Amino acid sequence: QVHFVESGGGVVLPGGSLRLSCAVSGITFSLTAMGWYRQAPGKEREFVAGIGSSRNTNYVDSVKGRFTISRDNGKTTVYLQMNSLKPEDTAVYYCNTLPNTGGWGQGTQVTVSS
């Protein structure tokens, strides 16, 4: 059974930065594409960023140039470095496989507010 534990969220001013982490267990991590997703209040969960087993990456247009996804196969952990944060980035952030398995962790709350 796949297990995701997200951390690193918080409250930050517009223009600030955060680094999210997600510890993953229950899969052959190094062979699995991973993604970050987010769900804002009153909205559907959406894809944010993905990284393949060969470390190729892709991003939703709204975060390109501001967010960077990375992975550490030795630690079975995926990261999301978020810079130049905007109020519209406020959401609960989740990691999952890509495509997602349908089972989700608890997520980590990111709030961007002045």
SESETI-367605 format. One line per field, with one value per atom (N, C-alpha, C): residue number from 1; residue in one letter; atom name; x, y, z. Coordinates in nm, 3 decimals. Layout:
REM residues N
num: [NUM/...]
residuo: [a/...]
atomo: [CA/...]
xx: [X/...]
yy: [Y/...]
zz: [Z/...]
//
This chain:
REM residues 114
num: [1/1/1/2/2/2/3/3/3/4/4/4/5/5/5/6/6/6/7/7/7/8/8/8/9/9/9/10/10/10/11/11/11/12/12/12/13/13/13/14/14/14/15/15/15/16/16/16/17/17/17/18/18/18/19/19/19/20/20/20/21/21/21/22/22/22/23/23/23/24/24/24/25/25/25/26/26/26/27/27/27/28/28/28/29/29/29/30/30/30/31/31/31/32/32/32/33/33/33/34/34/34/35/35/35/36/36/36/37/37/37/38/38/38/39/39/39/40/40/40/41/41/41/42/42/42/43/43/43/44/44/44/45/45/45/46/46/46/47/47/47/48/48/48/49/49/49/50/50/50/51/51/51/52/52/52/53/53/53/54/54/54/55/55/55/56/56/56/57/57/57/58/58/58/59/59/59/60/60/60/61/61/61/62/62/62/63/63/63/64/64/64/65/65/65/66/66/66/67/67/67/68/68/68/69/69/69/70/70/70/71/71/71/72/72/72/73/73/73/74/74/74/75/75/75/76/76/76/77/77/77/78/78/78/79/79/79/80/80/80/81/81/81/82/82/82/83/83/83/84/84/84/85/85/85/86/86/86/87/87/87/88/88/88/89/89/89/90/90/90/91/91/91/92/92/92/93/93/93/94/94/94/95/95/95/96/96/96/97/97/97/98/98/98/99/99/99/100/100/100/101/101/101/102/102/102/103/103/103/104/104/104/105/105/105/106/106/106/107/107/107/108/108/108/109/109/109/110/110/110/111/111/111/112/112/112/113/113/113/114/114/114]
residuo: [q/q/q/v/v/v/h/h/h/f/f/f/v/v/v/e/e/e/s/s/s/g/g/g/g/g/g/g/g/g/v/v/v/v/v/v/l/l/l/p/p/p/g/g/g/g/g/g/s/s/s/l/l/l/r/r/r/l/l/l/s/s/s/c/c/c/a/a/a/v/v/v/s/s/s/g/g/g/i/i/i/t/t/t/f/f/f/s/s/s/l/l/l/t/t/t/a/a/a/m/m/m/g/g/g/w/w/w/y/y/y/r/r/r/q/q/q/a/a/a/p/p/p/g/g/g/k/k/k/e/e/e/r/r/r/e/e/e/f/f/f/v/v/v/a/a/a/g/g/g/i/i/i/g/g/g/s/s/s/s/s/s/r/r/r/n/n/n/t/t/t/n/n/n/y/y/y/v/v/v/d/d/d/s/s/s/v/v/v/k/k/k/g/g/g/r/r/r/f/f/f/t/t/t/i/i/i/s/s/s/r/r/r/d/d/d/n/n/n/g/g/g/k/k/k/t/t/t/t/t/t/v/v/v/y/y/y/l/l/l/q/q/q/m/m/m/n/n/n/s/s/s/l/l/l/k/k/k/p/p/p/e/e/e/d/d/d/t/t/t/a/a/a/v/v/v/y/y/y/y/y/y/c/c/c/n/n/n/t/t/t/l/l/l/p/p/p/n/n/n/t/t/t/g/g/g/g/g/g/w/w/w/g/g/g/q/q/q/g/g/g/t/t/t/q/q/q/v/v/v/t/t/t/v/v/v/s/s/s/s/s/s]
atomo: [N/CA/C/N/CA/C/N/CA/C/N/CA/C/N/CA/C/N/CA/C/N/CA/C/N/CA/C/N/CA/C/N/CA/C/N/CA/C/N/CA/C/N/CA/C/N/CA/C/N/CA/C/N/CA/C/N/CA/C/N/CA/C/N/CA/C/N/CA/C/N/CA/C/N/CA/C/N/CA/C/N/CA/C/N/CA/C/N/CA/C/N/CA/C/N/CA/C/N/CA/C/N/CA/C/N/CA/C/N/CA/C/N/CA/C/N/CA/C/N/CA/C/N/CA/C/N/CA/C/N/CA/C/N/CA/C/N/CA/C/N/CA/C/N/CA/C/N/CA/C/N/CA/C/N/CA/C/N/CA/C/N/CA/C/N/CA/C/N/CA/C/N/CA/C/N/CA/C/N/CA/C/N/CA/C/N/CA/C/N/CA/C/N/CA/C/N/CA/C/N/CA/C/N/CA/C/N/CA/C/N/CA/C/N/CA/C/N/CA/C/N/CA/C/N/CA/C/N/CA/C/N/CA/C/N/CA/C/N/CA/C/N/CA/C/N/CA/C/N/CA/C/N/CA/C/N/CA/C/N/CA/C/N/CA/C/N/CA/C/N/CA/C/N/CA/C/N/CA/C/N/CA/C/N/CA/C/N/CA/C/N/CA/C/N/CA/C/N/CA/C/N/CA/C/N/CA/C/N/CA/C/N/CA/C/N/CA/C/N/CA/C/N/CA/C/N/CA/C/N/CA/C/N/CA/C/N/CA/C/N/CA/C/N/CA/C/N/CA/C/N/CA/C/N/CA/C/N/CA/C/N/CA/C/N/CA/C/N/CA/C/N/CA/C/N/CA/C/N/CA/C/N/CA/C/N/CA/C/N/CA/C/N/CA/C/N/CA/C]
xx: [0.085/0.000/0.089/0.058/0.136/0.099/0.202/0.180/0.256/0.186/0.247/0.240/0.351/0.352/0.411/0.323/0.364/0.398/0.492/0.530/0.590/0.608/0.676/0.587/0.458/0.368/0.374/0.302/0.299/0.233/0.248/0.194/0.311/0.298/0.407/0.351/0.430/0.390/0.400/0.321/0.337/0.482/0.534/0.673/0.767/0.717/0.799/0.820/0.890/0.925/0.895/0.867/0.853/0.908/0.952/0.994/0.913/0.836/0.755/0.832/0.807/0.865/0.755/0.777/0.682/0.759/0.748/0.809/0.714/0.766/0.682/0.728/0.635/0.668/0.566/0.604/0.510/0.516/0.610/0.627/0.776/0.808/0.946/0.967/1.010/1.008/1.089/1.208/1.298/1.242/1.147/1.090/0.955/0.912/0.777/0.778/0.700/0.681/0.598/0.636/0.570/0.517/0.415/0.356/0.316/0.309/0.248/0.115/0.017/-0.117/-0.160/-0.262/-0.312/-0.463/-0.523/-0.667/-0.693/-0.743/-0.780/-0.922/-0.959/-1.096/-1.200/-1.296/-1.404/-1.369/-1.249/-1.206/-1.168/-1.160/-1.117/-0.965/-0.921/-0.777/-0.717/-0.600/-0.538/-0.391/-0.343/-0.202/-0.119/-0.003/0.087/0.219/0.283/0.415/0.439/0.517/0.549/0.695/0.746/0.884/0.888/0.948/0.956/1.072/1.080/1.189/1.324/1.323/1.446/1.467/1.384/1.393/1.347/1.280/1.215/1.100/1.076/0.976/0.873/0.757/0.657/0.575/0.517/0.449/0.321/0.226/0.110/0.156/0.096/0.144/0.153/0.062/0.055/0.174/0.252/0.367/0.500/0.499/0.625/0.714/0.842/0.938/0.942/0.844/0.840/0.859/0.808/0.816/0.915/0.982/1.074/1.050/1.022/1.004/1.135/1.167/1.287/1.261/1.354/1.337/1.470/1.464/1.581/1.543/1.591/1.552/1.605/1.721/1.775/1.687/1.623/1.536/1.388/1.360/1.223/1.137/1.188/1.123/1.117/1.005/0.989/0.969/1.025/1.025/0.956/0.907/0.856/0.907/1.001/1.051/0.959/0.901/0.805/0.859/0.885/0.934/0.831/0.849/0.760/0.614/0.582/0.447/0.344/0.226/0.115/-0.005/-0.094/-0.214/-0.291/-0.292/-0.363/-0.296/-0.177/-0.112/-0.163/-0.244/-0.299/-0.382/-0.346/-0.414/-0.355/-0.418/-0.357/-0.282/-0.154/-0.069/-0.050/-0.061/-0.048/0.054/0.119/0.197/0.128/0.159/0.103/0.184/0.156/0.219/0.158/0.218/0.173/0.156/0.033/-0.094/-0.119/-0.211/-0.228/-0.299/-0.271/-0.324/-0.468/-0.513/-0.646/-0.645/-0.536/-0.523/-0.434/-0.478/-0.408/-0.361/-0.250/-0.204/-0.286/-0.237/-0.312/-0.287/-0.184/-0.151/-0.085/-0.040/0.021/-0.035/-0.078/-0.145/-0.043/-0.064/0.016/-0.079/-0.047/-0.128/-0.038/-0.074/0.002/-0.086/-0.045/-0.131/-0.048/-0.091/-0.026/-0.101]
yy: [-0.118/0.000/0.124/0.215/0.338/0.433/0.499/0.592/0.720/0.836/0.967/1.051/1.116/1.206/1.339/1.438/1.571/1.659/1.751/1.846/1.970/2.074/2.194/2.313/2.295/2.407/2.511/2.622/2.727/2.852/2.960/3.089/3.176/3.236/3.315/3.439/3.545/3.667/3.651/3.725/3.724/3.755/3.679/3.692/3.602/3.537/3.450/3.313/3.227/3.093/2.987/2.868/2.751/2.631/2.530/2.405/2.292/2.226/2.114/1.984/1.888/1.755/1.651/1.539/1.428/1.298/1.231/1.100/0.993/0.903/0.804/0.664/0.576/0.436/0.346/0.219/0.122/0.105/0.172/0.157/0.151/0.111/0.118/0.261/0.343/0.488/0.530/0.475/0.522/0.499/0.408/0.375/0.444/0.525/0.580/0.731/0.776/0.920/0.974/1.094/1.153/1.291/1.332/1.462/1.534/1.664/1.747/1.799/1.801/1.846/1.943/2.022/2.113/2.129/2.162/2.187/2.313/2.414/2.540/2.530/2.614/2.609/2.626/2.535/2.544/2.503/2.450/2.413/2.266/2.214/2.077/2.067/1.949/1.925/1.933/1.998/2.014/1.971/1.928/1.895/2.022/2.018/2.132/2.106/1.993/1.964/1.813/1.766/1.624/1.601/1.486/1.448/1.300/1.264/1.125/1.053/0.924/0.844/0.889/0.948/1.000/1.148/1.200/1.337/1.443/1.402/1.501/1.563/1.691/1.762/1.833/1.856/1.939/2.011/2.125/2.213/2.269/2.298/2.373/2.514/2.578/2.708/2.812/2.807/2.912/2.911/2.803/2.797/2.790/2.785/2.776/2.895/2.866/2.970/3.008/2.957/2.988/2.864/2.751/2.626/2.531/2.451/2.349/2.218/2.113/1.981/1.904/1.826/1.743/1.617/1.524/1.397/1.346/1.272/1.205/1.057/0.977/0.836/0.761/0.801/0.736/0.756/0.873/0.904/0.880/0.831/0.813/0.935/1.051/1.178/1.266/1.333/1.430/1.567/1.669/1.805/1.899/2.011/2.119/2.250/2.312/2.443/2.547/2.630/2.730/2.869/2.946/3.083/3.181/3.307/3.413/3.376/3.331/3.283/3.394/3.355/3.448/3.403/3.494/3.453/3.339/3.336/3.230/3.094/3.088/2.959/2.896/2.969/2.917/2.792/2.683/2.555/2.451/2.336/2.218/2.146/2.118/2.054/1.906/1.823/1.679/1.626/1.517/1.446/1.313/1.257/1.128/1.080/0.960/0.911/0.986/0.967/1.033/0.926/0.893/0.944/0.901/0.970/0.944/0.812/0.756/0.625/0.631/0.750/0.763/0.762/0.724/0.730/0.848/0.931/1.056/1.063/1.137/1.165/1.277/1.330/1.436/1.573/1.584/1.712/1.807/1.920/2.024/2.159/2.240/2.366/2.474/2.541/2.658/2.777/2.880/3.001/3.119/3.191/3.308/3.430/3.511/3.622/3.732/3.854/3.967/4.004]
zz: [0.000/0.000/0.000/-0.093/-0.103/0.010/0.065/0.176/0.147/0.165/0.140/0.267/0.304/0.419/0.375/0.361/0.316/0.435/0.415/0.520/0.457/0.539/0.493/0.465/0.476/0.451/0.561/0.542/0.641/0.587/0.663/0.623/0.577/0.462/0.405/0.338/0.336/0.268/0.117/0.042/-0.104/-0.141/-0.237/-0.276/-0.198/-0.096/-0.014/-0.077/-0.001/-0.050/0.056/0.008/0.092/0.018/0.094/0.034/0.097/0.014/0.059/0.039/0.128/0.118/0.126/0.062/0.069/0.077/0.190/0.208/0.158/0.076/0.008/0.046/0.069/0.095/0.027/0.009/-0.046/-0.196/-0.262/-0.407/-0.438/-0.562/-0.609/-0.655/-0.560/-0.580/-0.702/-0.717/-0.822/-0.962/-0.976/-1.106/-1.130/-1.035/-1.038/-1.061/-1.159/-1.178/-1.062/-1.014/-0.899/-0.934/-0.860/-0.886/-0.759/-0.769/-0.664/-0.719/-0.629/-0.662/-0.553/-0.581/-0.477/-0.491/-0.377/-0.375/-0.295/-0.365/-0.301/-0.250/-0.152/-0.097/-0.207/-0.210/-0.306/-0.447/-0.467/-0.602/-0.608/-0.730/-0.752/-0.731/-0.692/-0.683/-0.823/-0.834/-0.964/-0.960/-1.075/-1.091/-1.089/-1.024/-1.017/-1.089/-1.056/-1.111/-1.109/-1.204/-1.211/-1.242/-1.198/-1.227/-1.257/-1.370/-1.409/-1.343/-1.370/-1.314/-1.370/-1.488/-1.547/-1.515/-1.423/-1.372/-1.472/-1.577/-1.663/-1.584/-1.605/-1.525/-1.613/-1.556/-1.622/-1.516/-1.555/-1.462/-1.524/-1.439/-1.484/-1.516/-1.613/-1.660/-1.549/-1.455/-1.352/-1.256/-1.253/-1.161/-1.235/-1.364/-1.440/-1.409/-1.385/-1.353/-1.206/-1.127/-0.984/-0.898/-0.941/-0.865/-0.931/-0.849/-0.898/-0.824/-0.899/-0.839/-0.850/-0.747/-0.749/-0.668/-0.677/-0.606/-0.556/-0.446/-0.390/-0.378/-0.470/-0.471/-0.348/-0.298/-0.180/-0.057/-0.049/0.064/0.031/-0.087/-0.138/-0.105/-0.139/-0.107/-0.232/-0.248/-0.357/-0.294/-0.357/-0.304/-0.401/-0.346/-0.429/-0.371/-0.442/-0.404/-0.467/-0.383/-0.430/-0.400/-0.503/-0.490/-0.545/-0.511/-0.561/-0.542/-0.423/-0.395/-0.407/-0.453/-0.473/-0.389/-0.356/-0.281/-0.348/-0.479/-0.550/-0.540/-0.480/-0.454/-0.324/-0.249/-0.124/-0.151/-0.084/-0.106/-0.011/-0.006/0.055/-0.056/-0.031/-0.130/-0.095/-0.197/-0.182/-0.283/-0.248/-0.348/-0.377/-0.491/-0.531/-0.650/-0.691/-0.813/-0.931/-1.047/-1.169/-1.276/-1.317/-1.265/-1.121/-1.054/-0.911/-0.888/-0.769/-0.733/-0.684/-0.647/-0.590/-0.440/-0.377/-0.232/-0.196/-0.103/-0.074/0.070/0.093/0.227/0.288/0.400/0.469/0.407/0.324/0.263/0.360/0.305/0.387/0.341/0.436/0.404/0.372/0.261/0.223/0.216/0.293/0.294/0.261/0.154/0.110/0.134/0.229/0.268/0.333/0.309/0.374/0.501]
//
